[in-house]
């Protein structure tokens, strides 16, 4: 069973930066897309950013220009560089890697990001 492990979360002040990383327990073949999602208390899990195997990226409106997603298909890793963090970015961040070969996506258990004012 493939497991994804996120790291890099923590407590920062508004305006600071964090870099989240996500690594798979084994190389995942046939990756179609890698993405980051977040969930704040009392809200649904929302897409933050995604990157396809072809390198096409997509960002949620609230993070455009501040966050950057990058991925290494060969290593099955994905990172999220978060700059100019805002209090409203506070959430648990989850990575997801979808493989067309496996016919499913895999989720990590999440890493907490807390941004204080």
C-alpha positions in Angstrom: 0.0 0.0 0.0 1.4 3.3 -1.1 1.7 5.9 1.6 2.2 9.7 1.2 4.0 11.6 4.0 3.8 15.4 4.2 6.3 17.5 6.0 7.2 21.1 6.5 4.2 22.4 8.3 4.5 24.7 11.4 3.7 28.0 12.9 4.8 31.2 11.2 3.8 34.8 11.2 1.9 36.5 8.5 4.2 37.5 5.6 6.6 34.6 6.2 7.2 31.6 4.1 7.0 27.8 4.4 7.9 24.9 2.1 5.8 21.8 2.3 7.1 18.5 0.9 5.3 15.2 0.1 7.0 11.9 -0.5 5.6 8.5 -1.5 6.7 5.3 0.3 7.5 3.9 -3.1 7.8 5.2 -6.6 4.3 5.5 -8.2 4.1 4.6 -11.8 1.8 6.3 -14.2 1.4 9.6 -12.3 -1.1 11.8 -14.0 -1.4 14.6 -11.4 0.0 15.7 -8.1 -1.7 18.3 -6.0 -2.0 20.0 -2.6 -5.3 20.6 -0.9 -6.1 22.2 2.4 -8.9 22.1 5.0 -9.5 24.6 7.7 -11.7 23.8 10.7 -15.4 23.7 9.7 -14.7 23.9 6.0 -14.4 21.5 3.1 -11.1 20.4 1.7 -10.2 22.7 -1.2 -7.7 22.5 -4.0 -4.7 24.7 -3.4 -2.5 23.8 -6.4 -2.0 21.0 -8.9 0.6 20.0 -11.4 0.2 17.5 -14.2 2.8 15.0 -15.4 3.3 17.4 -18.3 4.1 20.3 -16.0 0.8 22.2 -16.3 0.0 24.0 -13.1 -3.2 25.2 -11.6 -3.8 27.4 -8.5 -6.7 28.3 -6.4 -7.5 32.0 -6.7 -6.6 32.8 -3.1 -3.0 31.6 -3.5 -2.1 32.7 -7.1 1.1 34.6 -7.1 2.1 33.5 -3.6 2.3 29.7 -3.8 4.3 27.6 -6.2 3.9 23.9 -6.8 6.6 21.7 -8.2 6.9 17.9 -8.6 9.3 15.2 -9.5 7.5 12.4 -11.3 10.5 10.1 -11.2 10.8 10.4 -7.4 7.0 10.7 -6.7 7.5 13.8 -4.7 5.7 17.1 -4.7 6.5 20.4 -3.0 4.6 23.6 -2.2 6.5 26.8 -1.7 4.3 29.2 0.2 5.3 32.8 0.4 3.6 35.9 1.8 1.5 33.7 4.1 -1.8 35.1 5.4 -3.7 34.2 8.5 -6.4 32.7 6.3 -3.9 30.2 4.9 -4.1 28.4 8.3 -5.2 24.9 7.6 -4.2 21.3 7.4 -2.5 20.7 4.1 -2.8 17.4 2.3 -1.0 16.1 -0.8 -2.5 13.9 -3.4 -0.9 11.9 -6.2 -3.1 10.4 -8.8 -1.9 7.5 -10.9 -3.8 6.4 -14.0 -1.9 3.1 -13.8 -3.2 2.4 -10.3 -6.6 4.0 -11.2 -6.7 6.0 -8.0 -5.3 8.8 -6.1 -3.4 8.6 -2.8 -3.7 11.0 0.1 -1.3 11.9 2.8 -2.4 12.4 6.4 -1.8 16.1 6.4 0.5 18.7 7.9 -0.7 21.6 9.9 0.1 25.1 8.9 -0.7 27.9 11.3 -0.2 31.5 10.4 -0.4 34.1 13.2 -1.0 37.8 12.8 
